[in-house]
Amino acid sequence: MGRNNEHISDETLLGFLLKALPEDEQQKIALRLSLDPVVAQRVLDLKDLLAPRNSLDCTPDSTDLAPSDFNPPHDLTESTMALIANSDQSLVPAGSMTVPTFENASSTQLAWLDSLVTLAAGIIILCVVIPSIFVSRESARRVTCAANLRELGQAIHSFAYGNTDRRVPNIDIHGPLSFAGIYPMRLKDAGLLASSERVWCPATESIDLDQPIPTTITFLSASPSTRTNLRYTAGGNYAYNLGYVLSGQYITPTMESDSNFALIGDTILSMESNGDGPVVHGRNAANILFADGQIRYVRVDRIDAVHVDHPYLNTEHKKAAGIGDQDCCLGPSHQFPLIPIK
């Protein structure tokens, strides 16, 4: 939905009407409706098809309820028969003296009952199937994201073991190369990363696969405005390790760091001490690559409870370089190390 001419499936529009989509996708479709009259008409047509749904009241009040928690209203049978009776009376044209025969009335009642039962069954199936579709789609995105991190991890591993000190791509302390998104440029300089696709998680809409990753020489020779734009896009939408400070000296991590030392992972919207969640894979979950090469699906809101180093904050609960060789902090592409030297 990043472009106005992108096709939106009927399943997605049904999810929008049933409010089964994630909040950000609901907002994007609502914006698309205000800009695209064709899509708006499709939504109106689907809404007309679902109109009897309100009278049946078969949708749970809370979107958090599982299908097994839903019970039909106790007066469903009575309200259905009353609707059939009213509809049967409406079959007699105004001013007509013709009285429907018993056979015609019975046939009409059966036809209406069949239609209502079919409609109710269809709505129930939609209530069960649509959430499953979105869960399956998110699972596929998470798997693709993990594959991206795995390839980036292999490139970082090759970079580190091509140097005697085993250090990952470094971030400069000062100057134009002092931002987290420099790591893909270092990998490209070493001939280890050819495509920009790997630095973009598929679960977000801000993917720009057409923009190639520059080399450090190309970056340094660009204009100041171009450099500023590249700071936000060169590292894609993954967050990279900002390094750490030890004995007053800024140090780039090595591949031989602790197994719980995070190297790269999904970028977050914000991460204050209250634990606001990542952009992708659920509000409080993210894929993270650690120094031991393992990719873990981490619930960020549960980290403090298990006493594990927070991957998005240093020990002072700041998004800056870590304090000590056991403290890691991941920052988005544009993030400066912000070394906390006192």
Rosetta silent file (secondary structure, phi, psi, omega in degrees, C-alpha in Angstrom):
SEQUENCE: MGRNNEHISDETLLGFLLKALPEDEQQKIALRLSLDPVVAQRVLDLKDLLAPRNSLDCTPDSTDLAPSDFNPPHDLTESTMALIANSDQSLVPAGSMTVPTFENASSTQLAWLDSLVTLAAGIIILCVVIPSIFVSRESARRVTCAANLRELGQAIHSFAYGNTDRRVPNIDIHGPLSFAGIYPMRLKDAGLLASSERVWCPATESIDLDQPIPTTITFLSASPSTRTNLRYTAGGNYAYNLGYVLSGQYITPTMESDSNFALIGDTILSMESNGDGPVVHGRNAANILFADGQIRYVRVDRIDAVHVDHPYLNTEHKKAAGIGDQDCCLGPSHQFPLIPIK
SCORE:     score description
SCORE:     0.000 S_00000001
   1 L     0.000   17.563  178.531    0.000    0.000    0.000 S_00000001
   2 L   -73.494  -19.121 -179.895    2.941    2.264   -0.407 S_00000001
   3 L  -123.252  149.006 -176.728    1.613    3.400   -3.837 S_00000001
   4 L   -66.876  -25.035 -179.052   -1.881    4.638   -4.790 S_00000001
   5 L   -92.035    6.912  179.124   -2.055    2.254   -7.774 S_00000001
   6 L   -71.827  133.197 -178.498   -1.254   -0.839   -5.698 S_00000001
   7 L   -73.110  135.683  176.466   -4.022   -3.429   -5.885 S_00000001
   8 L  -111.439  123.605 -176.875   -5.809   -4.196   -2.607 S_00000001
   9 L   -71.734  160.300  176.944   -7.428   -7.640   -2.431 S_00000001
  10 H   -62.667  -34.100  179.316  -11.010   -8.231   -1.338 S_00000001
  11 H   -62.053  -40.575  178.814   -9.682  -10.214    1.634 S_00000001
  12 H   -66.391  -40.656  178.761   -7.743   -7.157    2.824 S_00000001
  13 H   -66.211  -37.938  175.707  -10.785   -4.890    2.381 S_00000001
  14 H   -62.925  -40.642  176.459  -12.947   -7.385    4.305 S_00000001
  15 H   -61.304  -37.296  177.216  -10.339   -7.334    7.056 S_00000001
  16 H   -63.263  -45.741 -179.591  -10.558   -3.525    7.050 S_00000001
  17 H   -65.231  -35.782 -179.931  -14.374   -3.610    7.401 S_00000001
  18 L   -85.593   -0.412 -179.730  -14.152   -6.200   10.176 S_00000001
  19 L    58.305   38.823 -178.951  -11.334   -4.184   11.859 S_00000001
  20 L   -99.475   -2.517 -179.690   -9.144   -7.304   11.809 S_00000001
  21 L   -86.240  160.727  172.046   -6.065   -5.585   10.359 S_00000001
  22 L   -60.475  156.326 -173.749   -3.190   -4.099   12.352 S_00000001
  23 H   -59.551  -40.550 -178.696   -3.775   -0.478   13.317 S_00000001
  24 H   -67.824  -34.184  178.935   -1.226    0.940   10.883 S_00000001
  25 H   -72.985  -34.257  174.690   -2.706   -1.022    7.975 S_00000001
  26 H   -58.799  -45.665 -178.330   -6.224    0.141    8.941 S_00000001
  27 H   -65.089  -38.581 -179.442   -5.009    3.748    8.765 S_00000001
  28 H   -67.863  -38.529  178.262   -3.312    3.247    5.386 S_00000001
  29 H   -68.952  -38.435  177.363   -6.432    1.708    3.834 S_00000001
  30 H   -60.604  -40.337  177.294   -8.554    4.547    5.259 S_00000001
  31 H   -66.066  -39.152  179.496   -6.183    7.036    3.608 S_00000001
  32 H   -62.997  -36.809  179.511   -6.350    5.066    0.353 S_00000001
  33 H   -62.809  -37.274 -178.638  -10.186    5.261    0.439 S_00000001
  34 H   -72.826  -16.836 -176.665  -10.051    9.071    0.613 S_00000001
  35 H  -106.970  -22.187 -172.969   -7.771    9.170   -2.450 S_00000001
  36 L  -122.757  102.193 -178.277   -9.081    6.338   -4.654 S_00000001
  37 H   -64.191  -27.347  179.712  -12.830    6.390   -5.549 S_00000001
  38 H   -66.754  -46.243  178.187  -12.574    2.931   -7.141 S_00000001
  39 H   -65.199  -38.566  178.554  -11.359    1.344   -3.907 S_00000001
  40 H   -61.933  -38.797  178.103  -13.967    3.328   -1.958 S_00000001
  41 H   -67.587  -38.057  177.187  -16.727    1.921   -4.187 S_00000001
  42 H   -61.812  -39.945  178.155  -15.414   -1.622   -3.680 S_00000001
  43 H   -64.017  -41.802  178.089  -15.568   -1.112    0.068 S_00000001
  44 H   -62.243  -40.626  178.648  -19.171    0.139   -0.211 S_00000001
  45 H   -63.099  -44.506  178.609  -20.100   -2.950   -2.280 S_00000001
  46 H   -64.748  -37.513  179.625  -18.517   -5.278    0.282 S_00000001
  47 H   -64.312  -36.792  176.690  -20.206   -3.365    3.088 S_00000001
  48 H   -64.420  -38.090  178.848  -23.596   -3.903    1.379 S_00000001
  49 H   -64.616  -32.184 -177.566  -22.899   -7.631    1.204 S_00000001
  50 L   -92.909    5.014 -174.959  -22.171   -7.677    4.929 S_00000001
  51 L   -55.982  -43.499 -179.622  -25.180   -5.498    5.882 S_00000001
  52 H   -63.453  -14.179 -176.873  -27.271   -8.376    7.415 S_00000001
  53 H   -59.644  -34.655 -177.916  -24.299   -9.103    9.684 S_00000001
  54 H   -67.544  -36.643 -178.628  -25.302   -6.311   12.111 S_00000001
  55 H   -71.062  -27.189  178.151  -28.778   -7.709   12.626 S_00000001
  56 H   -79.624  -24.587  178.890  -27.354  -11.121   13.445 S_00000001
  57 L    51.472   51.963 -176.335  -24.863   -9.569   15.914 S_00000001
  58 L  -101.441    4.218  178.086  -22.511  -12.508   15.529 S_00000001
  59 L   -96.732  129.482  179.461  -19.233  -10.611   15.986 S_00000001
  60 L   -59.926  151.409  179.894  -17.770  -10.579   19.505 S_00000001
  61 L   -65.213  -31.278 -176.600  -17.524   -7.174   21.192 S_00000001
  62 L  -110.574  132.324  177.685  -13.798   -7.576   21.741 S_00000001
  63 L   -71.580   -9.128 -179.616  -11.334   -8.311   18.970 S_00000001
  64 L   -85.613  -10.760 -178.319   -9.209  -10.145   21.529 S_00000001
  65 L   -72.772  137.141  174.466  -11.760  -12.950   21.956 S_00000001
  66 L   -76.271  157.235  179.327  -10.879  -16.251   20.329 S_00000001
  67 H   -56.257  -30.577 -179.441  -13.558  -17.883   18.092 S_00000001
  68 H   -71.213  -16.216 -179.567  -14.147  -20.509   20.774 S_00000001
  69 H   -85.945   -5.848 -173.600  -15.178  -17.748   23.246 S_00000001
  70 L   -92.343  132.151  174.613  -18.087  -16.561   21.062 S_00000001
  71 L  -121.416  135.634  179.637  -21.688  -17.677   21.744 S_00000001
  72 L   -65.270  155.575  178.707  -24.592  -16.698   19.454 S_00000001
  73 L   -61.118  147.475 -174.781  -27.298  -14.453   20.960 S_00000001
  74 L   -67.835  -24.355 -177.769  -30.015  -16.333   22.861 S_00000001
  75 L  -100.390   24.300 -178.379  -32.814  -14.810   20.785 S_00000001
  76 H   -60.928  -43.734 -178.080  -31.258  -15.680   17.397 S_00000001
  77 H   -64.127  -47.612 -178.545  -34.030  -18.156   16.508 S_00000001
  78 H   -62.519  -44.304 -178.798  -36.889  -15.807   17.488 S_00000001
  79 H   -66.761  -34.370  178.356  -35.380  -12.806   15.663 S_00000001
  80 H   -66.651  -44.744 -179.620  -34.740  -14.927   12.558 S_00000001
  81 H   -66.652  -34.743  177.108  -38.330  -16.245   12.445 S_00000001
  82 H   -66.362  -39.322  177.368  -39.684  -12.721   12.970 S_00000001
  83 H   -63.748  -40.070  178.010  -37.578  -11.514   10.058 S_00000001
  84 H   -63.395  -43.604 -179.030  -38.922  -14.357    7.913 S_00000001
  85 H   -62.971  -44.413  179.292  -42.520  -13.514    8.878 S_00000001
  86 H   -63.914  -40.397  179.962  -42.087   -9.823    8.059 S_00000001
  87 H   -66.899  -35.318  179.952  -40.402  -10.656    4.788 S_00000001
  88 H   -65.346  -39.808  179.418  -43.223  -13.061    3.888 S_00000001
  89 H   -66.813  -32.150 -177.897  -45.841  -10.335    4.456 S_00000001
  90 L   -72.641   -9.605  179.202  -43.873   -7.925    2.251 S_00000001
  91 L   -73.804  -17.485 -179.499  -44.294  -10.342   -0.669 S_00000001
  92 L   -84.637  117.606 -178.692  -47.959   -9.273   -1.081 S_00000001
  93 L   -64.031  150.016  179.192  -48.100   -6.211   -3.404 S_00000001
  94 L   -62.568  133.590  177.852  -49.940   -3.153   -2.126 S_00000001
  95 L    81.169   -1.262 -179.017  -53.633   -3.159   -3.168 S_00000001
  96 L   -86.582  140.703  179.353  -53.544   -6.752   -4.333 S_00000001
  97 L   -96.875    0.692 -177.200  -56.311   -9.104   -3.255 S_00000001
  98 L   -76.512  130.352  178.054  -54.254  -12.178   -4.081 S_00000001
  99 L  -105.493  123.128 -179.252  -53.501  -14.334   -1.014 S_00000001
 100 L   -58.854  141.869  177.240  -50.397  -16.535   -1.300 S_00000001
 101 L   -73.603  165.097 -179.531  -51.105  -20.231   -1.143 S_00000001
 102 H   -62.137  -37.801 -178.695  -49.697  -22.349    1.646 S_00000001
 103 H   -66.151  -43.361  179.852  -47.230  -23.979   -0.763 S_00000001
 104 H   -64.505  -41.947  179.294  -45.892  -20.602   -1.993 S_00000001
 105 H   -62.187  -42.277 -179.416  -45.557  -19.262    1.567 S_00000001
 106 H   -65.368  -40.867  179.364  -43.670  -22.363    2.662 S_00000001
 107 H   -63.788  -41.698  179.429  -41.339  -22.160   -0.328 S_00000001
 108 H   -63.828  -42.793  179.138  -40.643  -18.474    0.357 S_00000001
 109 H   -61.701  -42.856 -179.775  -39.924  -19.172    4.027 S_00000001
 110 H   -65.656  -39.358  179.897  -37.551  -21.995    3.130 S_00000001
 111 H   -63.994  -44.715  178.007  -35.775  -19.846    0.550 S_00000001
 112 H   -64.441  -40.386 -179.764  -35.269  -17.000    3.041 S_00000001
 113 H   -64.595  -41.731  177.893  -34.156  -19.417    5.739 S_00000001
 114 H   -62.050  -41.954  179.854  -31.633  -21.021    3.377 S_00000001
 115 H   -63.426  -43.436 -179.504  -30.272  -17.605    2.452 S_00000001
 116 H   -65.450  -41.048  179.730  -29.948  -16.537    6.085 S_00000001
 117 H   -65.252  -41.688  178.865  -28.251  -19.772    7.091 S_00000001
 118 H   -63.863  -43.394  179.165  -25.825  -19.501    4.168 S_00000001
 119 H   -63.340  -44.710  179.384  -25.035  -15.887    5.002 S_00000001
 120 H   -62.015  -41.260  179.154  -24.499  -16.671    8.678 S_00000001
 121 H   -64.330  -40.296  178.454  -22.224  -19.587    7.814 S_00000001
 122 H   -62.652  -41.852 -179.494  -20.214  -17.375    5.450 S_00000001
 123 H   -65.811  -40.936  178.998  -19.745  -14.686    8.099 S_00000001
 124 H   -62.810  -41.642  178.910  -18.639  -17.250   10.679 S_00000001
 125 H   -62.984  -42.080  177.857  -16.116  -18.680    8.207 S_00000001
 126 H   -61.345  -40.674  179.792  -14.769  -15.189    7.519 S_00000001
 127 H   -61.570  -28.506 -178.697  -14.414  -14.540   11.256 S_00000001
 128 H   -89.766  -41.085 -171.730  -12.255  -17.661   11.517 S_00000001
 129 H   -77.761  -43.034 -173.974  -10.310  -17.519    8.237 S_00000001
 130 H   -59.127  -47.389  176.921   -9.365  -13.820    7.993 S_00000001
 131 H   -59.219  -35.207  179.766   -7.353  -13.707   11.263 S_00000001
 132 H   -65.687  -36.422  178.783   -5.553  -16.887   10.161 S_00000001
 133 H   -61.086  -45.430 -177.669   -4.608  -15.243    6.852 S_00000001
 134 H   -70.291  -34.523  176.341   -2.989  -12.301    8.617 S_00000001
 135 H   -64.633  -42.010  179.383   -1.187  -14.557   11.097 S_00000001
 136 H   -65.040  -39.894  179.961    0.214  -16.613    8.197 S_00000001
 137 H   -65.256  -41.826  178.961    1.304  -13.483    6.357 S_00000001
 138 H   -66.402  -37.224  177.477    3.123  -12.115    9.417 S_00000001
 139 H   -62.552  -40.510  178.205    4.820  -15.497    9.957 S_00000001
 140 H   -64.456  -39.875  178.054    6.102  -15.404    6.371 S_00000001
 141 H   -63.980  -40.154 -178.827    7.443  -11.887    6.885 S_00000001
 142 H   -64.806  -39.244  178.872    9.205  -12.947   10.077 S_00000001
 143 H   -65.561  -42.837  178.630   10.868  -15.887    8.293 S_00000001
 144 H   -64.420  -39.932  177.250   12.042  -13.639    5.431 S_00000001
 145 H   -60.611  -44.245  179.207   13.375  -11.107    7.950 S_00000001
 146 H   -62.863  -36.173  177.696   15.344  -13.854    9.710 S_00000001
 147 H   -65.191  -39.699  176.257   16.791  -14.920    6.334 S_00000001
 148 H   -60.255  -47.419 -179.134   17.934  -11.334    5.719 S_00000001
 149 H   -64.106  -35.082  179.304   19.623  -11.174    9.113 S_00000001
 150 H   -64.401  -42.866  178.612   21.267  -14.540    8.515 S_00000001
 151 H   -68.116  -40.153  176.199   22.845  -13.327    5.254 S_00000001
 152 H   -62.476  -39.792  178.939   23.919  -10.054    6.867 S_00000001
 153 H   -62.856  -38.938  178.169   25.410  -12.069    9.729 S_00000001
 154 H   -65.770  -38.978  178.166   27.417  -14.202    7.302 S_00000001
 155 H   -66.254  -43.078  178.119   28.739  -11.069    5.592 S_00000001
 156 H   -64.006  -39.115  178.318   29.651   -9.484    8.947 S_00000001
 157 H   -62.167  -44.882  179.264   31.310  -12.746   10.025 S_00000001
 158 H   -64.550  -38.622  177.931   33.403  -12.837    6.836 S_00000001
 159 H   -61.961  -47.599 -176.446   34.339   -9.176    7.321 S_00000001
 160 H   -64.496  -44.161 -176.622   35.412   -9.747   10.934 S_00000001
 161 H   -81.926    0.414  169.513   37.455  -12.869   10.251 S_00000001
 162 L   -87.506   -3.592  178.510   39.155  -11.119    7.342 S_00000001
 163 L  -117.466  148.820 -177.049   40.789   -8.850    9.933 S_00000001
 164 L   -66.680  -29.315 -177.225   43.304   -9.881   12.584 S_00000001
 165 L   -88.846   -1.649  176.164   41.339   -8.210   15.398 S_00000001
 166 L    61.385   27.946 -176.806   38.054  -10.011   14.426 S_00000001
 167 E   -92.504  146.108  179.195   36.088   -6.756   14.670 S_00000001
 168 L   -74.341  169.063  178.645   32.783   -6.103   12.915 S_00000001
 169 L   -51.359  128.793 -172.024   32.352   -3.067   10.577 S_00000001
 170 L   -90.420  155.795  172.736   33.231   -0.020   12.655 S_00000001
 171 L  -107.502  129.735  178.204   31.428    3.297   13.160 S_00000001
 172 L   -65.466  148.673  178.321   33.629    6.387   13.203 S_00000001
 173 L   -71.706  -41.170 -179.023   33.582    8.412   16.429 S_00000001
 174 L  -133.541  166.097  174.007   33.398   11.743   14.587 S_00000001
 175 L    95.312 -175.719 -174.904   32.889   12.958   11.039 S_00000001
 176 L   -67.257  -19.461 -179.818   30.541   12.057    8.181 S_00000001
 177 L   -97.565   19.931 -178.890   30.878    8.282    8.748 S_00000001
 178 L   -96.222   69.368  175.532   29.740    8.505   12.363 S_00000001
 179 L  -156.910  155.551 -171.396   26.333    6.771   12.084 S_00000001
 180 H   -63.866  -31.400 -176.872   25.032    3.223   12.473 S_00000001
 181 H   -72.867    8.727  179.168   24.076    2.784    8.796 S_00000001
 182 H   -74.008  -19.297 -172.160   27.727    2.777    7.752 S_00000001
 183 H   -61.743  -38.905  177.500   27.967   -1.031    8.131 S_00000001
 184 H   -65.352  -31.806  177.747   26.469   -1.922    4.675 S_00000001
 185 H   -66.336  -41.788  178.039   28.956    0.477    3.031 S_00000001
 186 H   -62.276  -40.720  179.590   31.858   -1.232    4.833 S_00000001
 187 H   -66.772  -38.553  178.535   30.541   -4.622    3.686 S_00000001
 188 H   -68.635  -38.341  176.734   30.197   -3.386    0.099 S_00000001
 189 H   -57.107  -34.741 -178.337   33.729   -1.958    0.185 S_00000001
 190 L   -87.525    2.620  179.992   34.898   -5.480    1.105 S_00000001
 191 L    71.887   27.826 -175.786   32.826   -7.050   -1.709 S_00000001
 192 L  -108.987   -4.896 -179.340   30.561   -8.874    0.771 S_00000001
 193 L  -144.003  112.911 -175.737   27.191   -7.198    0.075 S_00000001
 194 L  -100.213  -32.393 -173.276   25.917   -6.639   -3.459 S_00000001
 195 L  -111.756  147.366  176.987   22.171   -6.026   -3.023 S_00000001
 196 L   -83.605   -7.389 -176.699   20.268   -3.539   -0.892 S_00000001
 197 H   -61.094  -33.784 -173.169   17.390   -5.994   -0.419 S_00000001
 198 H   -71.721  -16.363 -178.263   19.014   -7.603    2.622 S_00000001
 199 H   -94.420    8.379  179.887   19.000   -4.404    4.692 S_00000001
 200 L  -120.264  121.713  175.083   15.193   -4.032    4.492 S_00000001
 201 L   -74.498  132.397 -176.822   12.817   -6.043    6.676 S_00000001
 202 L   -71.125   -8.162 -177.389    9.750   -7.068    4.573 S_00000001
 203 L   -81.994   -2.426  179.221    7.345   -6.322    7.444 S_00000001
 204 L  -113.993  162.990 -178.102    7.553   -2.560    6.885 S_00000001
 205 L   -93.810   -5.926 -173.354    6.291   -0.358    4.059 S_00000001
 206 L   -91.201   39.381 -176.812    9.401    1.843    3.842 S_00000001
 207 L   -88.891  128.778  177.528   11.298   -0.465    1.494 S_00000001
 208 L  -127.158   79.924 -175.247   13.317    1.175   -1.274 S_00000001
 209 L   -73.586  -15.103 -178.193   14.957   -1.714   -3.098 S_00000001
 210 L   -79.936  -13.254 -177.635   15.802    0.460   -6.109 S_00000001
 211 L   -90.985  113.864 -177.663   18.312    2.540   -4.171 S_00000001
 212 L   -72.256  156.751  176.037   21.767    0.898   -4.295 S_00000001
 213 L   -79.402  125.194  179.941   24.106    0.840   -1.329 S_00000001
 214 L   -78.669  160.032  168.308   26.924    3.352   -1.912 S_00000001
 215 L   -81.163  166.795  179.179   30.559    2.717   -1.153 S_00000001
 216 H   -63.748  -33.718  179.045   32.199    4.900    1.454 S_00000001
 217 H   -66.623  -42.929  177.914   34.035    6.782   -1.316 S_00000001
 218 H   -62.819  -41.021  179.808   30.748    7.494   -3.135 S_00000001
 219 H   -62.238  -47.478 -176.833   29.175    8.604    0.128 S_00000001
 220 H   -67.031  -26.233 -179.902   32.015   10.973    1.011 S_00000001
 221 H   -88.562   -3.244 -179.594   31.976   12.528   -2.456 S_00000001
 222 L   -78.430  165.499  178.210   28.214   13.207   -2.336 S_00000001
 223 L   -71.197  160.446  179.524   26.657   16.567   -1.505 S_00000001
 224 H   -56.751  -39.919 -179.857   25.730   17.344    2.122 S_00000001
 225 H   -67.010  -38.719  177.442   21.998   16.940    1.402 S_00000001
 226 H   -66.353  -39.463  176.692   22.581   13.559   -0.256 S_00000001
 227 H   -60.010  -42.970  179.974   24.683   12.434    2.707 S_00000001
 228 H   -60.669  -43.428  178.427   21.875   13.380    5.067 S_00000001
 229 H   -64.683  -40.931 -179.184   19.384   11.305    3.079 S_00000001
 230 H   -66.820  -30.231  176.681   21.770    8.350    2.906 S_00000001
 231 H   -57.401  -33.422 -177.530   22.234    8.405    6.669 S_00000001
 232 H   -89.349  -15.149 -175.055   18.562    7.426    6.973 S_00000001
 233 H  -119.065  -22.357 -174.486   18.488    4.860    4.152 S_00000001
 234 L   -60.111  -38.442 -179.474   21.948    3.290    3.802 S_00000001
 235 L   -88.434    9.425 -179.224   21.401    0.959    6.753 S_00000001
 236 L    63.936 -146.905  177.414   17.881    0.029    5.655 S_00000001
 237 L  -113.566   30.522  171.497   15.436   -0.494    8.489 S_00000001
 238 E  -104.522  151.072  178.882   17.667   -2.670   10.644 S_00000001
 239 E   -99.146  138.490 -174.672   19.416   -1.415   13.781 S_00000001
 240 E  -116.032  152.457 -178.899   23.177   -1.943   14.142 S_00000001
 241 E   -62.229  129.384 -176.513   25.422   -2.241   17.197 S_00000001
 242 L   -87.815    5.356 -178.540   26.689    1.194   18.284 S_00000001
 243 L    81.439 -172.617 -179.361   29.841   -0.177   19.925 S_00000001
 244 E  -148.995  165.149  179.579   30.831    0.362   23.562 S_00000001
 245 E  -112.699  129.955  179.414   33.097    2.429   25.787 S_00000001
 246 E  -136.138  122.349 -178.794   35.687    0.761   28.008 S_00000001
 247 L    55.751   39.795  177.516   38.119    2.715   30.193 S_00000001
 248 L    77.463    6.605 -177.895   37.178    5.908   28.390 S_00000001
 249 E  -117.681  133.361  177.549   37.928    4.455   24.931 S_00000001
 250 E   -77.269  130.757 -174.825   35.363    3.743   22.188 S_00000001
 251 E  -130.318  138.877  174.485   35.667    0.151   20.940 S_00000001
 252 L   -85.959  133.962 -177.938   34.103   -1.724   18.023 S_00000001
 253 L   -64.258  162.063  175.529   32.720   -5.154   19.041 S_00000001
 254 E  -113.940  165.910  176.318   34.224   -8.433   17.828 S_00000001
 255 L   -73.025   -6.758  179.672   32.580  -11.647   16.645 S_00000001
 256 L   -99.437   17.434  177.317   34.025  -13.264   19.758 S_00000001
 257 L   -69.862  174.397 -179.764   31.809  -11.235   22.111 S_00000001
 258 L   -57.191  149.131 -177.000   29.401  -12.862   24.556 S_00000001
 259 L   -63.422  -21.759  177.809   26.660  -15.009   22.964 S_00000001
 260 L   -94.595   14.963 -179.567   23.999  -12.608   24.305 S_00000001
 261 L   -89.673  112.613 -176.077   25.702   -9.625   22.643 S_00000001
 262 E   -76.121  136.341  178.731   23.320   -8.286   19.954 S_00000001
 263 E  -106.013  -40.913 -177.120   24.874   -7.241   16.619 S_00000001
 264 E  -158.622  147.273 -178.372   21.914   -6.319   14.416 S_00000001
 265 E  -167.390 -179.103  178.939   18.128   -6.496   14.603 S_00000001
 266 E   -59.280  141.553  177.121   14.812   -4.915   13.697 S_00000001
 267 L   -75.615  148.257 -179.881   14.654   -1.153   14.116 S_00000001
 268 E  -109.654  156.757  175.579   12.332    0.224   16.790 S_00000001
 269 L   -68.557  -53.922  177.934   10.071    3.273   16.790 S_00000001
 270 L  -156.736  153.645 -179.322   11.201    4.416   20.219 S_00000001
 271 L  -145.566   81.240  174.186   12.669    2.732   23.253 S_00000001
 272 L   -89.593 -173.896 -177.155   12.389    4.670   26.447 S_00000001
 273 L   -67.883  -15.016  179.650   12.457    3.086   29.879 S_00000001
 274 L   -83.940   -5.815  172.052    8.745    2.237   29.577 S_00000001
 275 L    80.214   41.605  172.070    9.502   -0.254   26.796 S_00000001
 276 L   -60.315  147.683 -167.217    7.674    0.995   23.709 S_00000001
 277 L   -91.116  174.985 -178.216    7.843   -1.706   21.090 S_00000001
 278 E   -71.290  169.569  178.485    9.534   -2.291   17.752 S_00000001
 279 L   -67.445  -36.633 -166.454    8.215   -1.306   14.362 S_00000001
 280 L  -125.474  168.780  175.131    7.674   -4.875   13.192 S_00000001
 281 L    58.358   41.052 -178.828    6.682   -8.414   14.208 S_00000001
 282 L    94.240  156.090 -172.044    4.272   -7.297   16.902 S_00000001
 283 L   -64.185  -30.918 -175.560    4.402   -4.320   19.224 S_00000001
 284 L  -127.051   33.858 -178.506    6.954   -5.813   21.605 S_00000001
 285 E  -137.495  150.258 -177.953    8.827   -8.382   19.501 S_00000001
 286 E  -156.112  150.259  169.893   11.814   -8.286   17.135 S_00000001
 287 E   -85.197  130.771 -178.172   14.226  -10.536   15.245 S_00000001
 288 E  -135.401  134.063  174.593   17.781  -10.028   16.536 S_00000001
 289 E   -95.598  127.730 -178.705   21.114  -11.502   15.387 S_00000001
 290 E  -104.326  169.055 -174.318   23.569  -12.189   18.221 S_00000001
 291 L   -62.739  -22.997  178.851   27.354  -12.564   18.227 S_00000001
 292 L   -83.182    4.761  179.144   27.105  -16.368   18.321 S_00000001
 293 L    87.759   -2.760 -179.354   25.331  -16.319   14.932 S_00000001
 294 L   -84.487  140.954  173.918   21.927  -17.190   16.373 S_00000001
 295 E  -106.406  122.493 -175.741   18.805  -15.272   15.318 S_00000001
 296 E  -121.590  141.668  175.510   16.279  -15.022   18.122 S_00000001
 297 E   -89.401  107.295 -167.755   12.716  -13.785   18.194 S_00000001
 298 E  -106.918  130.207  169.545   12.851  -11.553   21.268 S_00000001
 299 E   -86.793  102.538 -173.262    9.977  -10.180   23.331 S_00000001
 300 H   -63.965  -31.844 -177.366   11.478   -6.816   24.268 S_00000001
 301 H   -72.816   -8.785 -179.228    8.887   -6.139   26.989 S_00000001
 302 H  -107.542    2.316 -174.704   10.039   -9.259   28.894 S_00000001
 303 L   -65.408  -44.961 -178.280   13.785   -8.616   28.862 S_00000001
 304 H   -60.905  -32.933 -177.506   13.943   -6.829   32.206 S_00000001
 305 H   -68.564  -28.839 -178.754   12.055   -9.684   33.852 S_00000001
 306 H  -101.690    7.320  173.812   14.679  -12.260   32.799 S_00000001
 307 L    57.542   48.095  176.402   17.641   -9.959   33.609 S_00000001
 308 L  -110.088  146.217  179.068   19.150   -9.999   30.094 S_00000001
 309 L   -55.206  128.527 -178.090   21.090   -7.097   28.593 S_00000001
 310 L   -72.298  125.434 -175.675   18.602   -4.875   26.774 S_00000001
 311 L   -74.592  -13.577 -176.280   19.469   -4.858   23.031 S_00000001
 312 L  -114.873    0.551  177.830   18.070   -1.362   22.397 S_00000001
 313 L  -139.995  144.511  174.252   19.255    0.507   25.510 S_00000001
 314 L   -81.658 -175.075 -174.998   22.599    0.657   27.307 S_00000001
 315 L   -66.920  -15.897  175.478   22.910    0.174   31.064 S_00000001
 316 L   -94.936   13.837 -179.866   21.983    3.830   31.609 S_00000001
 317 L    57.702   39.312  175.230   18.735    3.256   29.654 S_00000001
 318 L  -120.548  150.866  175.359   19.975    5.446   26.802 S_00000001
 319 L   -88.269   85.362 -175.913   20.122    4.707   23.096 S_00000001
 320 L  -157.707  177.777  179.217   23.876    5.163   22.829 S_00000001
 321 L   -53.986  146.144 -178.776   27.116    3.208   22.837 S_00000001
 322 E   -67.816  164.415 -179.627   27.279    0.526   25.515 S_00000001
 323 E  -114.593   98.051 -174.771   29.126    0.948   28.782 S_00000001
 324 L    99.156  159.594 -174.771   31.577   -1.935   29.086 S_00000001
 325 L   -75.320   -2.938  176.084   32.203   -4.922   26.842 S_00000001
 326 L  -104.255    3.205 -176.277   29.087   -6.724   28.106 S_00000001
 327 L  -111.725  119.302  179.607   26.708   -3.871   27.270 S_00000001
 328 L  -115.427  156.876  176.567   25.267   -3.655   23.752 S_00000001
 329 L  -152.164  125.192  179.044   22.894   -1.179   22.155 S_00000001
 330 E   -94.666  135.991  178.857   21.373   -1.299   18.657 S_00000001
 331 E  -127.960  150.334  178.516   20.634    1.963   16.844 S_00000001
 332 L   -66.913  173.662 -172.371   18.832    2.746   13.565 S_00000001
 333 L   -52.350  -42.700 -173.929   20.687    3.771   10.410 S_00000001
 334 L   -82.678   -3.088 -171.231   20.849    7.503   11.209 S_00000001
 335 L   -71.128  129.394  169.913   21.905    7.021   14.867 S_00000001
 336 L   -79.345  153.709  178.761   25.185    8.585   16.052 S_00000001
 337 L   -60.653  -31.517 -179.866   27.093    6.546   18.655 S_00000001
 338 L    49.406   60.723 -173.330   26.589    9.305   21.250 S_00000001
 339 L   -63.478  121.927 -177.366   29.454    8.024   23.358 S_00000001
 340 L   -84.612   60.940  179.306   28.603    8.509   27.058 S_00000001
 341 L   -84.277  128.675 -178.900   32.114    9.504   28.254 S_00000001
 342 L  -101.324    0.000    0.000   32.046   11.300   31.599 S_00000001
